[in-house]
C-alpha cells in the first residue's frame, strides 16, 4: 500500500509540475469563466481542480468544492445545494469543451462562482 501511494503521489507531482511549468501545458479544461478566475488548488476528495471567481475567496471555493463532492454521490446528476462561506450555493455539471465541468454559483446573486475541472 505504501509503495502504491508513493507512486501515485510521485505521478501527481509530475503532472502538477508539467501542468504549471509552461503556458498552455497540461490538460486542464478551462471554461470561459474559469479563465477569468484563479486556481485555488485541488479538492481533496475528487482531485478536481478548484477555480474561484474574482469575488470568491479560495478558502470559500475549497469549502464549496468539498461540500459538493460530499453530497454529489447521492444526487444522481441533479443540482446540489451546498452551504459554505456563509451563503448557499447551487452546483451542477455543465458541458465543457471537450470535458464537462462543475459550476457552483452563489444563490444570493453576488456574482460569486466556483468551478471544478479535470
Phi, psi and omega in degrees: 000317182298317182293323177299315180298319179297319179295316180296314180298315179298319178296317179295321177296321177297318177295317180297317180295315179297317183293332183251004185278335182213147178301135178084354180284159178087182184234032180292129178278096181273115175282168181298321180285325178297328178296335178272350183260201179224152179282131179252354182126204181238146174291131184296326183280311186267337184079001180288148176290139181249123179247143178239140175289166183304330182268002185245131178283153178297319177301321178293317180300318179292326176294318179298313180300315179297316178298319179296310184295332177290324185264338189296327183298339180260358187273339179061034179089354179282167175298146181241137177258128182235140173253120181200148177061029178078014180215174179253135182240145172249128184238138178202148178291140179239155177278120178257184178230101014263342187258148173293159178218168180251133177237133176242136178233146177290124183289347179281356177076026183272011180067020174275140176211158177222140174232144173246126183229158177269000000 
